[in-house]
Amino acid sequence: MSGQPIVEIDRLSIGFPDASGERLVPVVRDVSLTVERDEILGLVGESGSGKTQTSLAILGLTRPPGRVVGGRILVDGENVVGMSEAELRQIRGKKAAMIFQSPRTSLNPLMKVSDQIGRV
């Protein structure tokens, strides 16, 4: 592949405070991956392995008290870690998006996408 990757994650770590709030429990540790333009990447792993947290971090959607504690996430060459909400809105839906796996909000594989979106 030539050119700049569309998504590049370098040593991403995400943590959440423990019950006492005194220390961060790592839920994602040192994840690195690259997605080139016109490439598809699937994150596969056991429940609780950090797939969703990694995906949410790409869009700046890690919910407090969780937070990115290390690494960088480049979306189309821009580091999204530490971006303001206004800056993230310029990326979400234009350069990066996520289809959530919740059964009530996901797309029906038996229907055309255009029909499903048309209903909304």
C-alpha positions in Angstrom: 0.0 0.0 0.0 1.2 3.5 -0.6 0.5 6.7 1.2 -0.5 7.5 4.7 -2.5 5.0 6.8 -6.1 6.0 7.4 -5.9 4.8 11.1 -2.7 4.2 13.0 -2.6 3.2 16.6 0.7 3.1 18.4 1.0 1.6 21.8 -2.5 2.5 23.0 -3.3 1.9 26.6 -6.6 2.6 28.3 -7.4 2.4 32.0 -10.3 2.7 34.4 -10.0 3.4 38.1 -10.5 0.5 40.5 -13.3 0.5 43.1 -11.2 2.7 45.5 -10.4 5.1 42.8 -6.7 5.0 43.8 -5.2 3.2 40.9 -6.0 2.7 37.2 -6.8 -0.8 36.0 -5.6 -1.4 32.5 -8.2 -2.6 30.1 -6.2 -2.1 26.9 -2.4 -2.4 27.0 0.0 -1.4 24.2 -2.2 -2.0 21.2 -0.7 -1.1 17.9 -2.3 -1.5 14.5 -2.4 0.1 11.1 -5.3 0.4 8.7 -4.4 1.4 5.1 -6.9 3.1 2.8 -9.2 0.6 1.1 -8.3 -2.0 3.8 -10.7 -3.7 6.2 -9.6 -4.7 9.7 -11.6 -6.9 12.1 -10.9 -6.8 15.8 -11.5 -10.3 17.2 -11.2 -11.5 20.8 -12.9 -12.7 23.9 -15.5 -10.7 25.7 -13.7 -8.1 27.8 -10.5 -8.2 25.7 -10.7 -4.5 24.9 -12.1 -4.5 21.3 -14.9 -2.0 22.1 -12.6 0.3 24.2 -10.1 0.4 21.4 -12.7 1.3 18.9 -14.3 4.0 21.1 -10.9 5.5 21.7 -10.4 6.0 17.9 -13.4 8.3 18.0 -12.6 10.0 21.3 -15.6 8.3 22.9 -13.9 6.7 26.0 -16.2 7.6 28.8 -14.9 9.0 32.0 -13.7 7.8 34.4 -11.9 5.7 31.8 -9.2 7.4 29.8 -6.4 6.9 27.3 -3.3 6.6 29.5 -0.7 6.1 26.8 0.1 5.9 23.1 -1.3 7.7 20.1 -4.1 7.3 17.7 -3.8 8.9 14.3 -6.9 9.3 12.1 -5.9 10.4 8.6 -2.6 11.7 10.1 -4.2 13.7 13.0 -3.6 12.6 16.6 -7.1 12.3 18.2 -5.7 11.7 21.7 -6.3 14.9 23.7 -8.4 16.6 21.0 -11.3 18.8 22.1 -14.9 17.8 21.5 -15.2 20.4 18.7 -12.1 18.9 17.0 -13.4 15.4 17.4 -16.8 16.4 15.8 -14.8 17.3 12.6 -13.5 13.7 12.4 -16.5 11.7 13.5 -18.7 10.6 10.6 -16.4 12.2 8.1 -13.1 10.4 8.6 -14.1 7.7 11.1 -17.3 6.1 12.2 -18.4 3.1 14.2 -21.3 0.7 13.8 -22.2 -0.3 17.3 -23.0 -4.0 18.0 -26.1 -3.4 20.1 -28.8 -5.6 18.6 -31.3 -2.8 18.8 -29.2 -0.3 17.0 -27.3 -2.5 14.5 -28.2 -3.0 10.8 -30.3 -6.0 9.8 -28.3 -8.2 7.5 -31.5 -9.4 5.8 -32.4 -6.0 4.6 -30.8 -3.6 2.2 -28.9 -0.8 4.0 -30.6 1.9 1.9 -34.0 0.5 3.1 -32.9 0.6 6.7 -31.5 4.1 6.5 -34.6 5.3 4.6 -36.8 4.2 7.5 -34.9 6.4 9.9 
